[in-house]
Amino acid sequence: MKPPDSICVLRLSAIGDCCHALAVVRTLQTHMPSARLTWIIGKTEAGLMRGLEGVELIEFDKRQGRKAHRDLASKLDGRQFDVLLNLHASWRANLVSRLIRAQRKIGFDKSRARDLQWLFSGERINSQLNPHVIDGMFGFAEKLGVMQREMRWNLPLEPAHYEFAESVMSAENPTVLISPCSSERARNFRNWPAERYAAVARHAAERYGATIVLTGGNSDVEADYATQIANDGPAGVHNLVGRTSLKELAALIDRASVVICPDSGPAHIATAVGTPVIGLYATSNPGRTGPLLSTDTTVNAYPEAVKKYLKKSVSEVRWGQRVRHPDAMTIIATERVISRVDQLLA
């Protein structure tokens, strides 16, 4: 089959999922070098990906509602792609896909094509047994005949972003970056208690002389977390919550010795830049959404949470099923996280 001349990738959000999608884009660039690549992406996520070489980014600002659809239709007017890869199974992405003219429209297999995605795609990727999220995305490259995987990301960061990161880090001592909160969603329950983060930060600072950097978004929850960790943690904590761009955050993660976070975007940014992650997982299965290159340092309390709150074993629940209980993350003992810090910094 003749390789496509033009490929449109549709993945609007979230940060972690867009990092997974970037590995697929890099794979397509390597193995289909003549194909023109266009990526339709959310406005927030474009803040990290803007500047990708060889990729046309078209931003979609969901906050603008119908105007966002009109603007996208205008940008795509008269264009047709050989292939649309719809890496985003959601109702919003379904509606966006209707604006994209393509000879082939490929979506997820039916078991993963949420929100009736199969009605908007003429073809489907092959089904997979218990895949990681990134495995599902690589299924789209495989559908095009590309079986090799390029596990490289090369985020488009500039010297100014690294200068910012290095201005808050010590050249002599390790840096522990803590991104304590996941995104705010209904019944998400991914956040570990702030006082436990503070205890881990004290241990890292006292035992290893580590610089502690706190990062996160602009929400009140994240601000409260940061205040408590800074107050209860060691002296000299750098509280950057709500004060960085996504590219500055990526540079901070790149320069850090280790990242500690729950199931959230920073875990996957760290994977993209090669920084080890202490992922904190109890309400979600790290086999599906964990930091891909840090399985040996991720704290996996998901089996205990499934047993305690769902009264089942992991093999008895649907793959990727969430544990929707506000106390589930407290299963992760502080000592387990400290042992991971020792594993990486000793």
ABEGO torsion letter per residue (X at the ends): XBBBABBBBBBAOBAAAAAAAAAAAAAAAAABAABBBBBBBBAAAAAAABGBBGBBBBBBBAAAEAAAAAAAAAAABGBBBABBBBABBBAAAAAAAAABBBABBBBBBAAABBGGAAAABABBBBBBBGBBAAAAAAAAAAAAGBABBBBBAGBBBBAAAAAAAAAABBAABBBBBBBABBBBBBGAGABBBAAAAAAAAAAAAAAAGBBBBBBEBABAAAAAAAAAAAAABBBGBBBABGABBAAAAAAAAAABABBBBBBBAAAAAAAAAGBBBBBBBAABBAAAABBAAAAAABBBAAAAAAAAAAGBBAAABBBGBBBBBAAAAAABBAAAAAAAAAAAAX
